[in-house]
Amino acid sequence: MASKTAFDRYANDALKKPGTRAAYDKARAEIETVDRLVRALDAVRIDAGVSKASLARLISAKPEIVRRLFTSQTANPTLATVVKLAEALGCTLELVPAKRTRDRAPTSRKTARATADA
């Protein structure tokens, strides 16, 4: 087993702090959500037999943009790009409410008022 670097030790120490851990977990969840969405679009593309270059033409984008989106470990597409890709592949995007947990803050002012009034 390789020894830990100074950065590894620093990161481990930093993540022991509640605020840092919470921020890290939030960012990690956002990254995982984007990654799942990109992987789902790529699976639809493959199932449809559409090449990356063809898909790029369908959304009027440069082929390298679509190629990087589906092959990069750090893909972070804009919402507009995701919508264009989904539409080109015959898909729609749907917003599904997440299950609320006790520690999650209300997601809207209306919800916040209802929670405060309870």
Secondary structure, DSSP 8 states (H G I E B T S, - for coil): -----HHHHHHHHHTTSHHHHHHHHHHHHHHHHHHHHHHHHHHHHHHTT--HHHHHHHTT--HHHHHHHHH-TT----HHHHHHHHHHTT-----------TTS--SSHHHHHHHHH-
